[in-house]
Amino acid sequence: MVITGPTATGKTGFAALLAKKINGEVVSADSMQVYKHMDIGTAKPVVEEMLGVAHHMIDIVPPWENYSVARYVEDATKCIDDILRRGKQPVLAGGTGLYIDSLLAGREFLARVDSEQRRDLEAEYDDIGGDAMLLKLHGFDPYSAVKLHANDKKRIVRAFETYYATGKTISQHDLETKSVPPRYNAVKFALSFSDRERLYERIDRRVDTMLKRGLEHEVSSLLEMGVPRDCTALQAIGYKEMVGAILGKFSIESAVEKVKMESRRYAKRQLTWLRGDSEITWLTWENAPDIEGGVVAIMSSGFGIRNQTARA
């Protein structure tokens, strides 16, 4: 079962209560909660919020590592399969849509060339230009070469990477993955608010709470630990802005307002992503999350006892 939705809609409490009711365990689907020492800005659940339910995929890597969606799928699959083997229900909870979709799907991730070869490809693009790179790509993958724009450096380089690492064109890989069955049969619910302004107000309040709980100190501690400013973890909303304030680029007050703005924009992107999924059932709040009422509604519908089955 999946509990998702934009930020600040009550997913943490909802997932914990639902898991408790259906003999389940929570598997986080948050791209930033995987990092240790990043508690306040990622809104990790505290012990009281977990309700005695086991939570997985939280605090599993140091903040200086660049954790990828491919690694998440590998690690989360092991967690879910173990939960299923023990006769319990996995409740996948979080707002990182790419992580959720990639985990549920049966697709395998492409191998990547080493970082030095990637830098060489990027340097070649910068040297000869996108048009020349596309002409070169046309020699072994004409389908991708026609689809890509000369200014799309990232995808052009990725097409070369794929071919060099696997011997397959990226278009061939895409065709092959379309026929792969899903990894899990999951029932999906998304939480949201009927009034967008209510969601934005809740986001703003949560940012204020993070600041009171010590977000500035948390970010300072990460920098003191030697976590690189350009690493993936410190690009997260809340952390990137606070780093700028700590380094004197702007005031704390300006940083907080920017965190609120970026969080609202992120929520909007999350909603856009989720609305593209026709399999999602929406639970919509009016003024505040009705956690108990929502869980009762799911249980009453019978969805609460539907098993998710790992692909053989």
PyMOL commands that set and color helices and strands:
alter all, ss='L'
color gray80, all
select helices_A, chain A and resi 11-21+47-50+69-85+97-104+115-128+130-138+142-147+153-166+170-178+196-213+215-224+233-235+239-246+252-274+291-301+303-305
alter helices_A, ss='H'
color red, helices_A
select strands_A, chain A and resi 2-4+24-28+55-56+89-93+188-193+280-285
alter strands_A, ss='S'
color yellow, strands_A
deselect
rebuild
show_as cartoon
